[in-house]
Amino acid sequence: MRKLLTVLLWLTVGAILLGACQGAAPAPPPTALPTSEAVVTLRFTYWGSPIEKAAVEQTVRAFEAANPNIKVEAQHIPNAEYIAKLSAMFAAGKPPDIGYLFETHAALWASGGKVRDLTDLVTNDPELAARLPETYYYYAPGKTIGASTSPQVTVMFYNKDLFQQAGLPNPPSDPEEAWAWDEFLAVARQLTTDTEGRRPGEPGFDPGSIKTYHRKPSRPSSA
């Protein structure tokens, strides 16, 4: 039985992560990409608005230009038809090699052996391992089936008084001035104090006695 390999797609940087499909025989590691001059074709299914469709097509062209021995057949499927289309592909034994998956069905298909476990790929690739664990999807402990294509924050609540007391500007509302992750973390650390008013990194700071805190997400692990 072939297995679908979910995909992590970076629309902003024009790179797409691809892996080989798995057949009845043991498959090569997910990180193994063709090294010969023979052209390998991978089928990729996705949904999205006309703007996202154009972005995906541009990304695919950029990936193919950088990897001339890999051709990507990108198939856009409307949201409302996606589950039915993929279900039919699975039933026919011809699923896509990579693709978007709805959260409602991803874990179910993975538990049924239709989606490949990407844990080894995620933990062994420095760039993937550096992503926040909350951006990955798991169907069992230590079993990773893919990542969010575009994690985003639509609403953020914050205490203006704490920013004012710390002498910090409020978080920017203009996307052009948005903080990078390191900037966000640096501000959060300045807002973190223990019951004696000490901040992380200051002598005597007591992480077990926090008055105001930030939470630094942990990084993905193999477990």
C-alpha positions, -999 to +999 in steps of 0.1 A: +000+000+000+013+034-009+015+060+018+009+097+015+038+119+027+026+152+041+045+183+033+059+214+049+056+243+025+074+276+029+055+299+005+076+329+017+110+316+008+101+295-022+113+261-010+093+229-008+103+199+012+096+166-007+101+130+001+097+097-017+065+078-016+064+044+001+053+012-017+049-024-005+087-028-003+107-009+024+110+027+014+142+048+015+145+074+043+122+104+038+152+126+033+164+106+004+160+126-028+170+113-062+207+118-070+208+104-106+200+123-137+167+104-141+137+126-136+114+116-107+078+129-107+060+135-075+023+143-072+013+171-048-023+179-038-034+211-021-063+235-016-064+273-012-076+306-026-065+318-061-038+338-043-025+307-025-027+287-057-005+313-075+020+312-046+021+274-047+027+273-084+055+299-081+071+278-053+069+246-073+085+263-103+113+276-081+118+241-065+119+224-099+145+250-112+167+242-082+161+204-085+160+197-123+157+159-117+125+163-097+092+172-114+062+182-092+027+177-105+007+201-083-030+195-083-052+221-068-085+207-053-112+230-039-116+227-001-152+213-003-140+184-026-107+177-010-116+149+014-138+131-011-110+133-038-083+120-015-105+093-001-111+081-037-074+082-044-067+061-013-094+036-023-079+033-058-044+028-044-031+059-060-028+086-034-006+117-040+031+115-029+028+146-008+000+170+001-021+191+024-043+173+049-072+184+070-067+180+107-100+161+109-087+133+087-049+134+090-046+115+122-073+090+111-055+082+079-021+081+097-034+056+122-047+035+093-012+034+078-020+057+049+003+086+059+040+083+065+056+090+099+080+120+094+096+120+129+131+110+118+131+136+091+120+163+115+144+155+143+174+150+120+171+182+099+184+213+118+159+237+102+129+215+108+140+207+144+142+244+151+105+249+145+081+252+174+066+219+184+031+235+182+034+238+145+037+200+140+009+175+139+011+143+158-011+112+156+005+093+185+034+099+209+066+104+189+047+101+156+048+132+134+028+134+102+035+169+090+035+206+099+013+236+095+018+254+062+012+288+076+011+292+114-001+327+123-015+347+151-048+364+144-054+380+178-029+386+207-039+399+241-013+417+263-012+438+294-004+474+285+004+482+321+032+457+323+048+471+291+045+506+305+060+496+339+089+479+321+095+509+299+088+489+267+068+499+236+036+481+229+038+452+204+037+466+168+004+464+150+020+472+116+030+439+099+060+457+084+073+463+119+065+428+133+090+413+157+111+383+147+110+354+171+142+364+189+129+400+194+096+386+208+115+364+232+138+392+243+108+414+252+091+385+269+121+379+291+121+416+301+085+412+312+094+381+333+101+388+370+102+367+401+086+377+434+117+398+442+115+417+409+145+400+393+145+391+356+160+360+338+197+363+337+200+386+367+218+373+398+195+355+422+166+351+397+144+324+410+125+305+382+106+286+409+090+318+423+076+338+394+053+368+397+051+377+360+062+352+334+065+343+297+065+308+285+093+297+261+080+268+240+102+238+240+118+225+207+108+192+190+124+161+203+125+125+190+104+113+219 
